[in-house]
Amino acid sequence: LKINTLVKYSLSSDRLKALKIQNELKRIISFIYEEGSPAGIKCLLNKMKVCDNNLRPPLLQVSEKLNYSIEMELKSLISN
């Protein structure tokens, strides 16, 4: 939902509101690329109940540490 709002503010030239949302999303965006794509985004989308977290070899699941970081950041974003 925050991405939709970010795009809406950007298209309406409300740059300050768009920048505020972009700054809120910086951590989760950095997490999804921390160990390479697509493992991070698959982990996030799985936590959002969008898709399964299945990766084809040679790709690997994200580490436990990153998995936890993504989960905590998602919870933080949802609660705000």
Phi, psi and omega in degrees: 000326180293327178295317178301317180293320177301313180296317179301312179295321179296315181292331180269009178064024175270074189295326180294318178291321178296317180296322178299314179293318179302318179295325177295330184268353185304315183296314182294324178295317179294324179297319185292341178255358187302318182247019178100155180262145009260012185301316182294315181291325177296320178298312180298312181296327176294318179294334177273001180065032179268322182205168174286158180261053180261131177236141177275143177302144013268010181290149181240156174296159176293159179294162178301320180298313180292322177304314179295316180299317178296315180299313181293320179293320177299314178301320179296317180294321181292323182286343181271000000 
